[in-house]
Each structure stands twice: as structure tokens, then as C-alpha cells.
Amino acid sequence: MKLWGIIRKNDKIQRQHTIEYEGLTRDTTSDWDELISPLCQELDLSRPLMLKKHLKEIEEFSRVVFLPSDFIEPVDFDRFEIEIFYPKKK
């Protein structure tokens, strides 16, 4: 499974980073906070608040968008997006 983190400001990508987790699949993933933390560290972000709506977006769309209001500390961007790419079944 891969997580692609994108920081956007004025609809332009400011920073991005991808992290790959070997052996994880949609069925074996349970703690999204723990999986998102390394991505936030690489992008020099505090971890956003993970609300029920964010978990629902991840489960339904394999994508989640965090707004500045989802962070405790002030941020200088419009959106932090995470897209999840699961391994293809063989």
C-alpha cells in the first residue's frame, strides 16, 4: 500500500511525498493515525485531527482532504490531501 501526501496552496502542489507500506492491504489496515504520522513528518507537518468523516472518506474513496481547521497549529496552505493506493489483487 502507498500513501501519497500532497500539500496544496492556491490549487498548486507545494510539496508532496510518498510512503510505501509493504504487506498492508485494505483489510489489514486499522490505525490510520499511525500510518499518516511518518508522512506528516516527511512533509514537516503536525498531524491533523482524524475525525469520523476523515475515516469515512478513506474507507469509501481511498482519499482524504484535511483543511487548515483540522490542524491544531496554524498552517500556511489550503489543503493537505492523502491518496491511498492499494496493491492490485492477483
N, C-alpha and C positions, 0 to 999 in steps of 0.2 A: 504494500500500500504506500502511496506517496501523498504527501501534503504539500500543496503549493500555496505559499503565503504571498499576498500582494498588498502593498500599501499604495493607495491612490489619493491624489490631490488634484482637483480640477479635472477629473476624468483621465488623468495621465498616471501611468505607473511610475512611482518614485523609487521604490525598492521592491525586490522580490527575492524569495528563497524557496528552495525545495528540499524536503527531508523525506528520505525513504525508510520505511519500517519493514524489514524482511519478515515474512511469515504471518503478518497480520492481515486479516480479511474482514469483511463487513460483519461476519458472525462472531469473530473473536475479539472485536474491539469493544471495550466497556468504559474506560476512563479517558474521555476526550480532554479534560483539563491537563492530564499528564502528557498526552501526546502533543498538545499545542504548545506547551511550555518551551521546548527546545526551539521551535520555530520563532516564537516571540523573542527568545534570547538572541538568535541569529540576526533578527531584524531590529534589535535594540529597543524592544517594546516592553511595557509592563503587560502582564497577562490581563486580557479583558474579562469582564464578568460573564460567566457562562449561564445564561438563563434558559428556561424550558423552551422558549421559542428558538433559541440557537440550536439546541439539541434536536428539535423537531426538523429544522432546516437541514441539518447534517444528515439525519436519517432519511428524509424524503428526497432531498435534492443533491446530496453529496457536496454541498456548498453552503457556506455561511458568510454573512456580512456583519461586521461589527462597526458601529458608528462611534464617534468621539464620546457620546454619552454612555457607552458601555465600558469605558475606562475610568478608573478612579483618578489617575493623574491626567493633567492636560496633555493633549496630543496635537501635532501640527499637520494633520492630514484629514481627509474627508471620510475615508473608508479603509478598513482592514478586511480583506477577503481571504477566505481559505477554501480551496477546492481540494476534494479528496478523489484520488484515482485508485480504484481497487484493481487487483490483478485479475486478468481475464481468466475465466474458467476454461479448463482444457477439455 
